[in-house]
Amino acid sequence: METVKRTSVHRKNIPPRPRRLREGFTLTEVLISSFLSLGVIAGALTAFVQYRQIMDTQKTLSGIQQNLRIGMTTLTRDISMAGYGLDVSDDRLRQWLTWAPITTNPQIGSGNGSDTLTLAGAYEKASSLTAASQIGDTQIIVEPDAASKFNLTNRKLIYVGECELARIVGMANNILTISTDLTSPTKGLKYAYPVGAAVELIKVYTYSVDNTFQNADFRSCLRRIDLADTSTYWFENVVTLGIEQLAVRQNGKSIDVAIRGSSTKTDMTHVDPEFGDHYHRISVSNSVYMRNL
């Protein structure tokens, strides 16, 4: 049997065993991780801020568009109805509309840096006949609340049965004494009308931009003032807020109208290219045909 001879090796020639790695992170690793985390958080915050700015801008623009839509819809409706029930030439307009400073229908003026627009027509169904009327009648019977609808000063022009213009010359409860002529107080109806026929009130409206009531909620507004209603509070005739410009031009039987809306508050990330301030602005325009003039 062969014997294996053991060779003695000095311990100093044997490399030391590696020490067991300690658990945890070094300071360098912690700092690198912290900087990376801060970068991720900063990126997320930047994205959130940008998203918030975009959403705020979209909300602002949506509000302006909504105000413009309301204003243009109301203007378009009233312009298209101008002259309805009031088939009167301009030279006789003041004779019928004695309480209103209007010489043409429509009438375009200016005020507060914007145009004004005055329109007249049968804009309101105020009542209806409760008894049939015959040709030549100078009295008509309407609903019981006549006293709150008509008077002998600035609510005296009516359009009866969607057919003829008349003025009220006398009132007794819900019985109206009328005349269909300017010179004669006893000119009766030209046609007969059944029960339920409409009695519409001739009204005169003036559209204008008002910037005198500025506060934290709005800078300007579009108003529609009923020239016969002097007791109305100013906010009751506000069509919509945020309108700062009204431009009107007559082109034959059409009215070209443009309105400009603006934001209530400034946006420091935005500069208006025309005015150089920080308000957002949108403009819309329309051409409205006047069917009754």
C-alpha positions as CSV (number, residue, x, y, z in Angstrom):
1,M,0.0,0.0,0.0
2,E,1.4,3.4,-1.1
3,T,1.8,5.9,1.6
4,V,1.0,9.6,0.8
5,K,3.4,12.0,2.3
6,R,1.9,15.1,3.8
7,T,3.7,18.3,2.8
8,S,3.8,21.0,5.4
9,V,2.8,24.5,4.1
10,H,3.5,27.6,6.2
11,R,0.3,29.5,7.2
12,K,1.8,32.8,6.1
13,N,1.6,31.7,2.4
14,I,-2.2,31.1,2.6
15,P,-4.3,34.1,1.5
16,P,-6.7,35.3,4.2
17,R,-10.3,34.5,3.8
18,P,-12.6,37.4,2.7
19,R,-14.5,38.9,5.5
20,R,-18.2,38.5,5.5
21,L,-19.9,41.6,3.9
22,R,-21.8,43.7,6.3
23,E,-25.6,44.2,5.8
24,G,-27.0,47.7,4.8
25,F,-26.0,50.6,2.4
26,T,-23.0,52.7,2.3
27,L,-23.3,56.5,2.6
28,T,-22.6,56.9,-1.1
29,E,-25.4,54.6,-2.0
30,V,-27.8,56.4,0.2
31,L,-26.9,59.8,-1.3
32,I,-27.3,58.5,-4.8
33,S,-30.7,57.0,-4.0
34,S,-31.8,60.2,-2.3
35,F,-30.8,62.3,-5.3
36,L,-32.6,59.9,-7.7
37,S,-35.7,60.0,-5.6
38,L,-35.7,63.7,-5.4
39,G,-35.4,63.8,-9.2
40,V,-38.3,61.6,-9.6
41,I,-40.4,63.6,-7.1
42,A,-39.4,66.9,-8.8
43,G,-40.4,65.5,-12.2
44,A,-43.7,64.3,-10.9
45,L,-44.4,67.7,-9.2
46,T,-43.5,69.5,-12.4
47,A,-45.8,67.3,-14.4
48,F,-48.6,67.9,-11.8
49,V,-48.1,71.7,-11.9
50,Q,-48.1,71.7,-15.7
51,Y,-51.2,69.5,-15.7
52,R,-52.9,71.8,-13.2
53,Q,-52.1,74.9,-15.3
54,I,-53.5,73.2,-18.4
55,M,-56.7,72.3,-16.6
56,D,-57.1,75.8,-15.1
57,T,-56.6,77.3,-18.6
58,Q,-59.1,74.9,-20.1
59,K,-61.6,75.8,-17.3
60,T,-61.0,79.5,-17.9
61,L,-61.5,79.2,-21.7
62,S,-64.6,77.0,-21.2
63,G,-66.1,79.7,-19.0
64,I,-65.4,82.4,-21.5
65,Q,-66.9,80.3,-24.3
66,Q,-70.0,79.7,-22.2
67,N,-70.5,83.4,-21.6
68,L,-70.0,84.1,-25.3
69,R,-72.6,81.4,-26.2
70,I,-75.2,82.9,-23.9
71,G,-74.6,86.4,-25.1
72,M,-74.6,85.6,-28.8
73,T,-77.7,83.4,-28.5
74,T,-79.6,86.2,-26.8
75,L,-78.5,88.8,-29.2
76,T,-79.2,86.7,-32.2
77,R,-82.7,85.9,-31.0
78,D,-83.6,89.5,-30.3
79,I,-82.1,90.9,-33.5
80,S,-83.9,88.4,-35.7
81,M,-87.2,89.4,-34.0
82,A,-86.6,93.1,-34.2
83,G,-89.7,94.9,-35.7
84,Y,-92.0,91.9,-35.1
85,G,-95.4,93.4,-34.3
86,L,-94.1,96.9,-35.0
87,D,-94.6,97.5,-38.7
88,V,-93.9,101.2,-38.4
89,S,-91.6,103.4,-40.6
90,D,-88.7,105.1,-38.8
91,D,-90.2,108.6,-39.3
92,R,-93.3,107.5,-37.2
93,L,-91.4,105.4,-34.7
94,R,-91.2,108.1,-32.0
95,Q,-94.9,108.8,-32.3
96,W,-95.7,105.3,-31.3
97,L,-92.8,104.7,-28.9
98,T,-93.2,108.0,-27.0
99,W,-91.3,106.8,-23.9
100,A,-88.2,105.5,-25.7
101,P,-85.3,107.5,-27.2
102,I,-85.3,105.6,-30.5
103,T,-85.5,107.0,-34.0
104,T,-84.6,103.9,-36.0
105,N,-85.1,100.2,-35.5
106,P,-82.5,98.9,-34.9
107,Q,-80.6,101.9,-33.5
108,I,-76.8,101.6,-33.1
109,G,-74.9,103.9,-30.7
110,S,-71.8,103.9,-28.6
111,G,-70.9,103.9,-24.9
112,N,-68.2,102.7,-22.5
113,G,-65.8,102.0,-25.4
114,S,-68.3,99.6,-27.1
115,D,-71.3,99.9,-29.3
116,T,-74.9,99.9,-28.1
117,L,-77.8,98.3,-29.8
118,T,-81.4,99.3,-29.3
119,L,-84.2,97.0,-30.7
120,A,-88.0,97.3,-30.6
121,G,-90.6,94.6,-31.2
122,A,-93.3,92.4,-29.6
123,Y,-90.9,90.5,-27.5
124,E,-93.3,89.3,-24.7
125,K,-96.6,87.6,-24.7
126,A,-98.2,89.5,-21.9
127,S,-101.7,88.2,-22.0
128,S,-104.5,86.7,-24.1
129,L,-108.1,87.4,-24.9
130,T,-110.6,85.9,-22.5
131,A,-113.5,87.0,-24.7
132,A,-113.8,87.0,-28.5
133,S,-113.3,90.4,-30.3
134,Q,-115.1,91.6,-33.4
135,I,-114.2,93.9,-36.2
136,G,-114.4,97.5,-35.1
137,D,-114.2,96.7,-31.4
138,T,-112.4,99.4,-29.3
139,Q,-112.3,97.3,-26.2
140,I,-110.7,93.9,-25.5
141,I,-111.0,91.7,-22.5
142,V,-107.8,90.1,-21.3
143,E,-106.6,88.0,-18.3
144,P,-107.2,89.3,-14.8
145,D,-103.6,90.3,-14.2
146,A,-103.7,93.1,-16.8
147,A,-102.9,95.8,-14.3
148,S,-99.4,94.2,-13.7
149,K,-98.7,93.8,-17.5
150,F,-100.0,97.1,-19.1
151,N,-100.2,100.8,-18.4
152,L,-100.9,104.0,-20.2
153,T,-97.3,105.3,-20.4
154,N,-94.5,102.9,-21.4
155,R,-96.5,99.6,-21.6
156,K,-99.3,100.8,-23.8
157,L,-98.3,99.3,-27.2
158,I,-99.7,95.9,-27.9
159,Y,-99.8,93.4,-30.8
160,V,-103.2,91.8,-31.0
161,G,-103.8,88.3,-32.4
162,E,-100.3,88.3,-34.0
163,C,-101.9,90.6,-36.6
164,E,-102.3,94.3,-35.7
165,L,-100.7,97.0,-33.7
166,A,-102.8,98.9,-31.2
167,R,-102.2,101.4,-28.3
168,I,-104.0,101.3,-25.0
169,V,-105.9,104.5,-24.3
170,G,-107.8,103.4,-21.3
171,M,-107.9,100.6,-18.6
172,A,-110.6,99.3,-16.3
173,N,-109.4,96.2,-14.5
174,N,-108.9,93.6,-17.3
175,I,-110.8,95.6,-20.0
176,L,-108.5,97.5,-22.3
177,T,-109.7,100.4,-24.4
178,I,-107.6,100.5,-27.5
179,S,-107.0,102.4,-30.8
180,T,-105.2,101.1,-33.9
181,D,-104.5,104.6,-35.1
182,L,-102.2,107.4,-33.8
183,T,-104.5,110.3,-34.5
184,S,-107.9,108.8,-33.5
185,P,-108.5,107.5,-30.0
186,T,-111.4,105.3,-31.1
187,K,-110.1,103.4,-34.1
188,G,-111.3,99.8,-33.7
189,L,-109.8,96.5,-34.7
190,K,-109.5,95.6,-38.3
191,Y,-110.1,91.9,-37.7
192,A,-112.0,89.6,-35.4
193,Y,-110.1,87.4,-32.9
194,P,-111.2,84.3,-30.9
195,V,-110.7,83.6,-27.2
196,G,-107.1,82.8,-26.5
197,A,-105.7,85.1,-29.1
198,A,-102.3,86.4,-28.0
199,V,-101.8,90.0,-26.7
200,E,-98.1,90.7,-27.0
201,L,-96.4,93.7,-25.5
202,I,-94.1,96.0,-27.6
203,K,-90.8,96.3,-25.8
204,V,-87.6,98.3,-26.4
205,Y,-84.3,96.8,-25.3
206,T,-80.9,98.4,-25.3
207,Y,-77.8,96.1,-25.3
208,S,-74.6,97.5,-23.9
209,V,-71.3,96.5,-22.2
210,D,-71.1,97.6,-18.5
211,N,-67.8,97.7,-16.7
212,T,-68.8,99.9,-13.8
213,F,-69.6,97.1,-11.3
214,Q,-66.2,95.4,-11.3
215,N,-65.4,93.1,-8.4
216,A,-63.6,89.9,-7.6
217,D,-66.1,87.8,-9.6
218,F,-66.2,89.7,-12.9
219,R,-64.8,92.7,-14.7
220,S,-67.6,93.5,-17.2
221,C,-70.9,92.2,-18.4
222,L,-73.4,92.4,-21.3
223,R,-76.6,94.0,-20.3
224,R,-80.1,94.1,-21.9
225,I,-82.0,97.0,-20.5
226,D,-85.8,97.2,-20.8
227,L,-86.4,100.9,-21.4
228,A,-89.8,100.6,-19.9
229,D,-88.6,99.1,-16.6
230,T,-86.7,101.7,-14.6
231,S,-87.2,99.9,-11.3
232,T,-85.2,96.8,-12.2
233,Y,-82.0,96.2,-10.2
234,W,-78.9,96.4,-12.4
235,F,-78.1,92.7,-12.0
236,E,-81.6,91.6,-13.2
237,N,-80.8,92.9,-16.7
238,V,-77.4,91.2,-17.0
239,V,-77.4,88.8,-19.9
240,T,-74.1,87.3,-19.1
241,L,-70.8,88.1,-17.4
242,G,-67.3,88.4,-18.8
243,I,-68.2,90.4,-22.0
244,E,-65.9,93.3,-22.5
245,Q,-66.6,94.4,-26.1
246,L,-69.7,94.7,-28.3
247,A,-69.3,95.7,-31.9
248,V,-72.4,96.2,-34.2
249,R,-72.7,97.2,-37.8
250,Q,-75.8,97.2,-40.0
251,N,-75.4,95.7,-43.5
252,G,-78.8,96.2,-45.3
253,K,-81.3,93.9,-43.6
254,S,-78.6,92.1,-41.6
255,I,-76.8,93.0,-38.4
256,D,-73.1,92.1,-38.1
257,V,-72.5,91.7,-34.4
258,A,-69.3,90.7,-32.6
259,I,-68.6,90.2,-28.9
260,R,-65.4,89.7,-27.0
261,G,-65.2,87.8,-23.7
262,S,-62.3,87.9,-21.2
263,S,-61.3,86.0,-18.1
264,T,-62.0,87.3,-14.7
265,K,-58.5,86.8,-13.3
266,T,-55.0,87.1,-14.7
267,D,-52.9,84.2,-15.8
268,M,-49.2,85.1,-15.4
269,T,-48.2,82.3,-17.7
270,H,-50.2,83.9,-20.6
271,V,-49.6,87.2,-22.4
272,D,-52.4,88.6,-24.6
273,P,-50.8,89.3,-28.0
274,E,-53.0,92.4,-28.6
275,F,-53.3,94.0,-25.2
276,G,-50.1,92.8,-23.6
277,D,-51.8,91.9,-20.3
278,H,-52.4,88.5,-18.7
279,Y,-56.1,88.0,-19.4
280,H,-57.4,85.3,-21.7
281,R,-59.8,86.6,-24.5
282,I,-62.0,85.0,-27.1
283,S,-64.1,86.7,-29.8
284,V,-67.1,85.5,-31.7
285,S,-69.1,87.1,-34.5
286,N,-72.3,86.5,-36.3
287,S,-74.4,88.0,-39.1
288,V,-78.1,88.1,-38.2
289,Y,-80.9,88.6,-40.8
290,M,-83.8,90.8,-39.6
291,R,-86.9,89.0,-40.8
292,N,-89.4,91.7,-39.9
293,L,-87.8,94.9,-41.1
